Amino acid sequence: MSTIKSSDEHLTLNADGSSKDIKFQANGVEKASISSAGAFTSTTIDATKLTGTIPNFTSTGIDDNADATAIKIDSSERVAIGNTDAGNYYNYADNLVVYDAADNAGMTIATGGTNKSCSLYFADGTSAPATYEGYIEYTHSNNSMIFGTNHATRLSIDSTGAVTMPSQPAFLAELSTVQNNIAVGSAVDVLFATERFDNNSDFNPSTYTFTSPITGKYQFNIYIRLQNVDTASPYYHVYFVTSNRTYFDIITPYYTSDVSYVNMAVNVLADMDANDTAKVFIYQAGGTAQTDIGYSNDSHFSGYLVC
């Protein structure tokens, strides 16, 4: 065994020249080297022989000074934060799990300055940062919380606590003009051809039909004003037809003479499957084809997704 020793506790190994390296060998095999630029490389570093703490490095809950395991990365590169015991964590297939067996788990993203915003983004891997598929954002400037999907705001909570959902299915349609002299003895489309609003574009004013975008419970409201009602008709029947069932209102005009105005209405919470349709018809059972349907605010059809 050879020993190199320096009496002043310093050892200098010098390789003269701009391209000279200092190399360390064992049994004739290079194990490490220091390049002329000062870069250190090693073929193997035995982690089991590394002890102590890194100078100027304080415990953050990851190193061996922490009082518990705070973060764990498994062989599939999944990350667990919090309670990381195998019995709880490995049951999850998510890439990131924040877990606490005491049901106190949570995650906070905050800013320390004023007029700042903080965001939590969910991306599909192909989206640019400005077009994340899903996001939750807190905006300090107007104290609002925004939830979005598919590059658009879907739910917003403002500083007063008011909640708006700009893409929630909701519509209101009206007649564009008076629908004159409805036919007798057959179902007639009520021509709701003018939209006042249609949040999710689910109502078709050319066919007067609402199509449900998803399965759910929908509130519908139909209000129709009949003009010049014929007392000779046994009844007038307003149909609200969905794919699952039909709802209606019926009147029997037993008046002493024809009536200038009669109102009919249907209000219902209807169950609909995705792509089910809803449409309004009117039926005059007999008499003369003299009855009109008032337009604009006089007759309207509205609906929205409740749950």
Contacts in CASP RR format, 6 or more apart in sequence:
PFRMAT RR
TARGET T0000
AUTHOR 0000-0000-0000
METHOD contacts of the structure
MODEL  1
MSTIKSSDEHLTLNADGSSKDIKFQANGVEKASISSAGAFTSTTIDATKL
TGTIPNFTSTGIDDNADATAIKIDSSERVAIGNTDAGNYYNYADNLVVYD
AADNAGMTIATGGTNKSCSLYFADGTSAPATYEGYIEYTHSNNSMIFGTN
HATRLSIDSTGAVTMPSQPAFLAELSTVQNNIAVGSAVDVLFATERFDNN
SDFNPSTYTFTSPITGKYQFNIYIRLQNVDTASPYYHVYFVTSNRTYFDI
ITPYYTSDVSYVNMAVNVLADMDANDTAKVFIYQAGGTAQTDIGYSNDSH
FSGYLVC
4 11 0 8 1.000
5 11 0 8 1.000
6 12 0 8 1.000
13 22 0 8 1.000
15 21 0 8 1.000
15 22 0 8 1.000
15 36 0 8 1.000
17 36 0 8 1.000
18 36 0 8 1.000
19 36 0 8 1.000
20 36 0 8 1.000
21 33 0 8 1.000
21 34 0 8 1.000
21 35 0 8 1.000
21 36 0 8 1.000
22 33 0 8 1.000
22 34 0 8 1.000
23 30 0 8 1.000
23 32 0 8 1.000
23 33 0 8 1.000
24 30 0 8 1.000
24 31 0 8 1.000
24 32 0 8 1.000
24 33 0 8 1.000
25 31 0 8 1.000
30 43 0 8 1.000
31 42 0 8 1.000
31 43 0 8 1.000
31 44 0 8 1.000
32 40 0 8 1.000
32 41 0 8 1.000
32 42 0 8 1.000
32 43 0 8 1.000
33 40 0 8 1.000
33 41 0 8 1.000
34 40 0 8 1.000
35 41 0 8 1.000
53 63 0 8 1.000
53 64 0 8 1.000
53 65 0 8 1.000
54 63 0 8 1.000
57 63 0 8 1.000
59 65 0 8 1.000
59 66 0 8 1.000
60 66 0 8 1.000
61 68 0 8 1.000
61 70 0 8 1.000
61 71 0 8 1.000
62 70 0 8 1.000
62 71 0 8 1.000
69 84 0 8 1.000
70 81 0 8 1.000
70 82 0 8 1.000
70 84 0 8 1.000
71 79 0 8 1.000
71 80 0 8 1.000
71 81 0 8 1.000
71 82 0 8 1.000
71 84 0 8 1.000
72 79 0 8 1.000
72 80 0 8 1.000
72 84 0 8 1.000
72 89 0 8 1.000
73 79 0 8 1.000
73 80 0 8 1.000
74 80 0 8 1.000
74 89 0 8 1.000
74 90 0 8 1.000
77 95 0 8 1.000
78 89 0 8 1.000
78 92 0 8 1.000
78 94 0 8 1.000
78 95 0 8 1.000
78 96 0 8 1.000
78 97 0 8 1.000
79 95 0 8 1.000
79 96 0 8 1.000
79 97 0 8 1.000
80 89 0 8 1.000
80 92 0 8 1.000
80 96 0 8 1.000
80 97 0 8 1.000
80 99 0 8 1.000
81 96 0 8 1.000
81 97 0 8 1.000
81 98 0 8 1.000
81 99 0 8 1.000
82 98 0 8 1.000
82 99 0 8 1.000
82 100 0 8 1.000
82 105 0 8 1.000
83 89 0 8 1.000
83 99 0 8 1.000
83 100 0 8 1.000
83 101 0 8 1.000
83 102 0 8 1.000
84 99 0 8 1.000
85 101 0 8 1.000
88 99 0 8 1.000
88 101 0 8 1.000
89 97 0 8 1.000
89 99 0 8 1.000
92 99 0 8 1.000
98 105 0 8 1.000
98 106 0 8 1.000
98 107 0 8 1.000
99 105 0 8 1.000
100 106 0 8 1.000
107 120 0 8 1.000
109 118 0 8 1.000
109 119 0 8 1.000
109 120 0 8 1.000
109 138 0 8 1.000
110 118 0 8 1.000
111 117 0 8 1.000
111 118 0 8 1.000
111 140 0 8 1.000
114 140 0 8 1.000
115 140 0 8 1.000
115 141 0 8 1.000
116 140 0 8 1.000
117 137 0 8 1.000
117 138 0 8 1.000
117 139 0 8 1.000
117 140 0 8 1.000
117 141 0 8 1.000
118 137 0 8 1.000
118 138 0 8 1.000
119 135 0 8 1.000
119 136 0 8 1.000
119 137 0 8 1.000
119 138 0 8 1.000
120 135 0 8 1.000
120 136 0 8 1.000
120 137 0 8 1.000
121 129 0 8 1.000
121 132 0 8 1.000
121 134 0 8 1.000
121 135 0 8 1.000
122 132 0 8 1.000
122 133 0 8 1.000
122 134 0 8 1.000
122 135 0 8 1.000
123 132 0 8 1.000
123 133 0 8 1.000
123 134 0 8 1.000
124 133 0 8 1.000
127 133 0 8 1.000
127 151 0 8 1.000
131 151 0 8 1.000
132 151 0 8 1.000
133 149 0 8 1.000
133 150 0 8 1.000
133 151 0 8 1.000
134 148 0 8 1.000
134 149 0 8 1.000
134 150 0 8 1.000
135 146 0 8 1.000
135 147 0 8 1.000
135 148 0 8 1.000
136 145 0 8 1.000
136 146 0 8 1.000
136 147 0 8 1.000
136 148 0 8 1.000
137 145 0 8 1.000
137 146 0 8 1.000
138 144 0 8 1.000
138 145 0 8 1.000
138 146 0 8 1.000
139 145 0 8 1.000
139 146 0 8 1.000
142 158 0 8 1.000
142 159 0 8 1.000
143 158 0 8 1.000
143 159 0 8 1.000
144 156 0 8 1.000
144 157 0 8 1.000
144 158 0 8 1.000
144 159 0 8 1.000
145 156 0 8 1.000
145 157 0 8 1.000
146 153 0 8 1.000
146 155 0 8 1.000
146 156 0 8 1.000
146 157 0 8 1.000
147 153 0 8 1.000
147 154 0 8 1.000
147 155 0 8 1.000
147 156 0 8 1.000
148 154 0 8 1.000
148 155 0 8 1.000
152 167 0 8 1.000
153 166 0 8 1.000
154 165 0 8 1.000
154 166 0 8 1.000
154 167 0 8 1.000
155 163 0 8 1.000
155 164 0 8 1.000
155 165 0 8 1.000
156 163 0 8 1.000
156 164 0 8 1.000
156 165 0 8 1.000
156 166 0 8 1.000
157 163 0 8 1.000
158 164 0 8 1.000
166 199 0 8 1.000
167 199 0 8 1.000
167 200 0 8 1.000
168 199 0 8 1.000
168 200 0 8 1.000
168 304 0 8 1.000
168 305 0 8 1.000
169 199 0 8 1.000
169 200 0 8 1.000
169 202 0 8 1.000
169 212 0 8 1.000
169 213 0 8 1.000
169 214 0 8 1.000
169 218 0 8 1.000
169 303 0 8 1.000
169 304 0 8 1.000
169 305 0 8 1.000
170 197 0 8 1.000
170 198 0 8 1.000
170 199 0 8 1.000
170 200 0 8 1.000
170 302 0 8 1.000
170 303 0 8 1.000
170 304 0 8 1.000
170 305 0 8 1.000
171 195 0 8 1.000
171 197 0 8 1.000
171 198 0 8 1.000
171 199 0 8 1.000
171 202 0 8 1.000
171 203 0 8 1.000
171 210 0 8 1.000
171 302 0 8 1.000
171 303 0 8 1.000
171 304 0 8 1.000
172 195 0 8 1.000
172 196 0 8 1.000
172 197 0 8 1.000
172 198 0 8 1.000
172 300 0 8 1.000
172 301 0 8 1.000
172 302 0 8 1.000
172 303 0 8 1.000
173 192 0 8 1.000
173 193 0 8 1.000
173 194 0 8 1.000
173 195 0 8 1.000
173 196 0 8 1.000
173 198 0 8 1.000
173 203 0 8 1.000
173 205 0 8 1.000
173 208 0 8 1.000
173 300 0 8 1.000
173 301 0 8 1.000
173 302 0 8 1.000
174 192 0 8 1.000
174 194 0 8 1.000
174 196 0 8 1.000
174 295 0 8 1.000
174 296 0 8 1.000
174 297 0 8 1.000
174 299 0 8 1.000
174 300 0 8 1.000
174 301 0 8 1.000
175 190 0 8 1.000
175 191 0 8 1.000
175 192 0 8 1.000
175 193 0 8 1.000
175 194 0 8 1.000
175 293 0 8 1.000
175 294 0 8 1.000
175 295 0 8 1.000
175 296 0 8 1.000
175 298 0 8 1.000
175 299 0 8 1.000
176 191 0 8 1.000
176 193 0 8 1.000
176 194 0 8 1.000
176 295 0 8 1.000
177 295 0 8 1.000
178 227 0 8 1.000
178 292 0 8 1.000
178 293 0 8 1.000
178 294 0 8 1.000
178 295 0 8 1.000
179 190 0 8 1.000
179 191 0 8 1.000
179 292 0 8 1.000
179 293 0 8 1.000
179 294 0 8 1.000
179 295 0 8 1.000
180 292 0 8 1.000
181 289 0 8 1.000
181 290 0 8 1.000
181 291 0 8 1.000
181 292 0 8 1.000
182 188 0 8 1.000
182 282 0 8 1.000
182 284 0 8 1.000
182 289 0 8 1.000
182 291 0 8 1.000
182 292 0 8 1.000
182 293 0 8 1.000
183 284 0 8 1.000
183 289 0 8 1.000
184 233 0 8 1.000
184 284 0 8 1.000
184 285 0 8 1.000
184 286 0 8 1.000
184 287 0 8 1.000
184 288 0 8 1.000
184 289 0 8 1.000
185 283 0 8 1.000
185 284 0 8 1.000
185 285 0 8 1.000
185 286 0 8 1.000
186 283 0 8 1.000
187 239 0 8 1.000
187 281 0 8 1.000
187 282 0 8 1.000
187 283 0 8 1.000
188 281 0 8 1.000
188 282 0 8 1.000
188 283 0 8 1.000
188 284 0 8 1.000
189 208 0 8 1.000
189 279 0 8 1.000
189 280 0 8 1.000
189 281 0 8 1.000
190 208 0 8 1.000
190 224 0 8 1.000
190 238 0 8 1.000
190 280 0 8 1.000
190 281 0 8 1.000
190 282 0 8 1.000
190 293 0 8 1.000
190 299 0 8 1.000
190 301 0 8 1.000
191 208 0 8 1.000
191 293 0 8 1.000
192 205 0 8 1.000
192 208 0 8 1.000
192 280 0 8 1.000
192 299 0 8 1.000
192 300 0 8 1.000
192 301 0 8 1.000
193 205 0 8 1.000
193 206 0 8 1.000
193 208 0 8 1.000
194 205 0 8 1.000
194 296 0 8 1.000
195 203 0 8 1.000
195 205 0 8 1.000
196 300 0 8 1.000
200 213 0 8 1.000
202 210 0 8 1.000
202 211 0 8 1.000
202 212 0 8 1.000
202 213 0 8 1.000
203 209 0 8 1.000
203 210 0 8 1.000
203 211 0 8 1.000
204 210 0 8 1.000
204 211 0 8 1.000
207 279 0 8 1.000
208 279 0 8 1.000
208 280 0 8 1.000
208 301 0 8 1.000
209 277 0 8 1.000
209 278 0 8 1.000
209 279 0 8 1.000
210 220 0 8 1.000
210 277 0 8 1.000
210 278 0 8 1.000
210 279 0 8 1.000
210 301 0 8 1.000
210 303 0 8 1.000
211 275 0 8 1.000
211 276 0 8 1.000
211 277 0 8 1.000
211 278 0 8 1.000
212 218 0 8 1.000
212 272 0 8 1.000
212 273 0 8 1.000
212 274 0 8 1.000
212 275 0 8 1.000
212 276 0 8 1.000
212 277 0 8 1.000
212 278 0 8 1.000
212 305 0 8 1.000
213 274 0 8 1.000
213 275 0 8 1.000
214 274 0 8 1.000
214 305 0 8 1.000
215 272 0 8 1.000
215 273 0 8 1.000
215 274 0 8 1.000
216 271 0 8 1.000
216 272 0 8 1.000
216 273 0 8 1.000
216 305 0 8 1.000
216 306 0 8 1.000
216 307 0 8 1.000
217 269 0 8 1.000
217 270 0 8 1.000
217 271 0 8 1.000
217 272 0 8 1.000
217 305 0 8 1.000
217 306 0 8 1.000
217 307 0 8 1.000
218 269 0 8 1.000
218 270 0 8 1.000
218 271 0 8 1.000
218 272 0 8 1.000
218 278 0 8 1.000
218 303 0 8 1.000
218 304 0 8 1.000
218 305 0 8 1.000
218 306 0 8 1.000
219 267 0 8 1.000
219 268 0 8 1.000
219 269 0 8 1.000
219 270 0 8 1.000
219 303 0 8 1.000
219 304 0 8 1.000
219 306 0 8 1.000
220 240 0 8 1.000
220 247 0 8 1.000
220 266 0 8 1.000
220 267 0 8 1.000
220 268 0 8 1.000
220 270 0 8 1.000
220 278 0 8 1.000
220 301 0 8 1.000
220 302 0 8 1.000
220 303 0 8 1.000
221 265 0 8 1.000
221 266 0 8 1.000
221 267 0 8 1.000
221 300 0 8 1.000
221 301 0 8 1.000
221 302 0 8 1.000
221 303 0 8 1.000
222 238 0 8 1.000
222 240 0 8 1.000
222 249 0 8 1.000
222 264 0 8 1.000
222 265 0 8 1.000
222 266 0 8 1.000
222 267 0 8 1.000
222 280 0 8 1.000
222 300 0 8 1.000
222 301 0 8 1.000
223 263 0 8 1.000
223 264 0 8 1.000
223 265 0 8 1.000
223 299 0 8 1.000
223 300 0 8 1.000
223 301 0 8 1.000
224 238 0 8 1.000
224 263 0 8 1.000
224 264 0 8 1.000
224 265 0 8 1.000
224 280 0 8 1.000
224 282 0 8 1.000
224 293 0 8 1.000
224 294 0 8 1.000
224 299 0 8 1.000
225 261 0 8 1.000
225 262 0 8 1.000
225 263 0 8 1.000
225 293 0 8 1.000
225 294 0 8 1.000
225 298 0 8 1.000
225 299 0 8 1.000
226 236 0 8 1.000
226 261 0 8 1.000
226 262 0 8 1.000
226 263 0 8 1.000
226 264 0 8 1.000
226 291 0 8 1.000
226 292 0 8 1.000
226 293 0 8 1.000
226 294 0 8 1.000
227 260 0 8 1.000
227 261 0 8 1.000
227 291 0 8 1.000
227 292 0 8 1.000
227 293 0 8 1.000
227 294 0 8 1.000
228 258 0 8 1.000
228 259 0 8 1.000
228 260 0 8 1.000
228 290 0 8 1.000
228 291 0 8 1.000
228 292 0 8 1.000
229 236 0 8 1.000
229 253 0 8 1.000
229 255 0 8 1.000
229 258 0 8 1.000
229 259 0 8 1.000
229 260 0 8 1.000
229 261 0 8 1.000
229 262 0 8 1.000
229 291 0 8 1.000
230 253 0 8 1.000
230 258 0 8 1.000
230 284 0 8 1.000
230 286 0 8 1.000
230 287 0 8 1.000
230 288 0 8 1.000
230 290 0 8 1.000
230 291 0 8 1.000
231 253 0 8 1.000
231 254 0 8 1.000
231 255 0 8 1.000
231 256 0 8 1.000
231 257 0 8 1.000
231 258 0 8 1.000
231 259 0 8 1.000
232 286 0 8 1.000
232 287 0 8 1.000
232 288 0 8 1.000
233 253 0 8 1.000
233 284 0 8 1.000
233 285 0 8 1.000
233 286 0 8 1.000
233 287 0 8 1.000
233 291 0 8 1.000
234 252 0 8 1.000
234 285 0 8 1.000
234 286 0 8 1.000
235 250 0 8 1.000
235 251 0 8 1.000
235 252 0 8 1.000
235 253 0 8 1.000
235 285 0 8 1.000
236 250 0 8 1.000
236 251 0 8 1.000
236 253 0 8 1.000
236 262 0 8 1.000
236 264 0 8 1.000
236 282 0 8 1.000
236 283 0 8 1.000
236 284 0 8 1.000
236 285 0 8 1.000
236 291 0 8 1.000
237 248 0 8 1.000
237 249 0 8 1.000
237 250 0 8 1.000
237 282 0 8 1.000
237 283 0 8 1.000
237 284 0 8 1.000
237 285 0 8 1.000
238 248 0 8 1.000
238 249 0 8 1.000
238 250 0 8 1.000
238 264 0 8 1.000
238 266 0 8 1.000
238 280 0 8 1.000
238 281 0 8 1.000
238 282 0 8 1.000
238 283 0 8 1.000
239 246 0 8 1.000
239 247 0 8 1.000
239 248 0 8 1.000
239 280 0 8 1.000
239 281 0 8 1.000
239 282 0 8 1.000
239 283 0 8 1.000
240 246 0 8 1.000
240 247 0 8 1.000
240 248 0 8 1.000
240 266 0 8 1.000
240 268 0 8 1.000
240 278 0 8 1.000
240 279 0 8 1.000
240 280 0 8 1.000
241 278 0 8 1.000
241 279 0 8 1.000
241 280 0 8 1.000
241 281 0 8 1.000
242 270 0 8 1.000
242 272 0 8 1.000
242 276 0 8 1.000
242 277 0 8 1.000
242 278 0 8 1.000
243 272 0 8 1.000
243 273 0 8 1.000
243 276 0 8 1.000
243 277 0 8 1.000
243 278 0 8 1.000
244 270 0 8 1.000
244 271 0 8 1.000
244 272 0 8 1.000
244 273 0 8 1.000
244 276 0 8 1.000
245 270 0 8 1.000
247 266 0 8 1.000
247 268 0 8 1.000
247 270 0 8 1.000
248 266 0 8 1.000
249 264 0 8 1.000
249 265 0 8 1.000
249 266 0 8 1.000
251 262 0 8 1.000
251 264 0 8 1.000
253 259 0 8 1.000
253 262 0 8 1.000
258 290 0 8 1.000
269 306 0 8 1.000
270 278 0 8 1.000
272 278 0 8 1.000
280 301 0 8 1.000
282 293 0 8 1.000
284 291 0 8 1.000
293 299 0 8 1.000
END
